[in-house]
Amino acid sequence: VQLQACGGGLAQAGGSLRLACAASGRPVSNYRMGWFRQASGKEREFVAAFSRSGGNTFYADSVKGRFTISRDNTKNTVYLQMNSLKPEDTAVYYCAARSSSTLTSYTTTSRAYDYWGQGTLVTVSS
């Protein structure tokens, strides 16, 4: 599967952005999906994930209650809705996919993912 992330940009603190991760080659519903981010000078960190079924989601504590991961099977696209943005959310955001035979499990470890999008930059100004 190939992943193409987009939707990043400049937002003010308290604002919102929606990132999209378009998949091609295989249905995105075949994969566990995740979003990660990497700020300048820092390691890549987990943001959000959900299971193949889409029914189980998990969020990093830093974004819980502000970010929402979702999927549109008709568009073969995964989204990350980001609300109440903070300057510390500034980073390059990556979507990732992991092949999975199970429907209900999600993955929060970056090294466990098989496929990655190219990243999209989110900058939040104070």
C-alpha positions in Angstrom: 0.0 0.0 0.0 1.2 3.5 -0.7 0.3 6.3 1.7 0.1 10.0 0.9 -0.4 12.5 3.7 -1.6 16.0 3.3 -3.5 18.8 5.1 -0.7 20.3 7.2 -0.1 24.0 7.4 0.0 26.9 9.7 -2.6 27.3 12.4 -3.0 29.5 15.4 -3.1 28.1 18.9 -6.7 27.0 19.7 -7.4 26.4 16.0 -8.0 23.3 14.0 -6.5 21.3 11.1 -7.5 18.1 9.5 -4.9 15.8 8.1 -5.7 13.2 5.5 -3.8 10.1 4.6 -4.9 8.7 1.2 -4.0 5.0 0.6 -3.6 3.4 -2.8 -2.9 -0.1 -3.9 -4.8 -1.9 -1.2 -7.9 -1.1 0.9 -7.0 0.8 4.0 -9.4 -1.4 5.9 -6.9 -4.2 5.6 -4.5 -2.4 7.9 -4.1 -1.1 11.4 -3.5 2.6 11.0 -1.6 5.1 13.0 -0.5 8.7 13.1 2.9 9.7 14.5 4.7 13.0 14.7 8.3 14.2 14.9 9.2 17.7 16.1 12.5 19.2 15.2 15.3 17.7 17.2 13.1 15.1 18.8 12.3 11.4 18.2 9.2 10.3 16.4 6.3 9.9 18.8 2.9 8.1 18.7 -0.2 10.3 18.3 -3.2 8.1 17.5 -4.1 4.6 16.2 -7.0 2.4 15.4 -7.7 -1.2 14.5 -8.6 -2.6 11.2 -12.3 -2.6 12.2 -12.0 1.1 13.1 -13.8 0.3 16.3 -10.8 0.5 18.7 -8.9 3.7 19.0 -6.0 4.8 21.2 -4.5 8.2 21.7 -1.4 9.6 23.3 -2.2 11.4 26.5 -0.9 14.7 25.0 -3.6 14.7 22.3 -6.5 12.9 24.0 -9.7 14.8 23.9 -8.3 17.1 21.2 -7.5 14.8 18.3 -9.7 12.3 16.5 -8.6 9.5 14.1 -11.2 8.3 11.6 -11.5 6.5 8.3 -13.5 6.8 5.1 -13.5 3.5 3.3 -15.2 4.9 0.3 -12.3 7.3 -0.2 -9.7 4.9 1.1 -8.5 7.6 3.4 -7.6 8.0 7.1 -8.0 11.4 8.8 -6.6 13.0 11.9 -8.9 15.9 13.1 -6.8 18.2 15.3 -8.7 20.7 17.5 -7.5 23.1 20.2 -4.1 23.1 18.7 -1.1 24.0 20.9 2.3 25.3 19.9 3.8 22.0 21.2 1.8 20.2 18.5 4.2 21.6 15.9 5.8 18.7 14.1 5.9 16.7 10.9 3.0 14.3 11.0 3.2 10.8 9.4 0.6 8.3 8.8 1.5 4.6 8.9 -0.1 1.2 8.1 0.5 -2.2 9.5 -0.6 -5.4 7.9 -2.9 -7.3 10.2 -5.1 -10.3 10.3 -6.9 -9.2 13.4 -9.7 -6.7 13.4 -9.6 -5.3 16.9 -6.0 -4.7 17.8 -4.1 -1.4 17.3 -0.4 -0.6 17.4 1.3 2.3 19.1 5.0 1.4 18.3 6.4 3.0 15.2 8.8 0.2 14.4 5.9 -2.2 14.1 4.4 -0.4 11.1 5.2 -1.6 7.6 4.3 1.4 5.5 4.7 5.1 5.9 3.5 8.3 4.2 5.9 11.1 3.4 4.9 13.4 6.2 3.1 16.7 6.4 4.2 19.7 8.4 2.0 21.3 11.0 3.0 24.6 12.5 1.1 26.1 15.4 1.8 29.7 16.4 1.1 31.1 19.8 
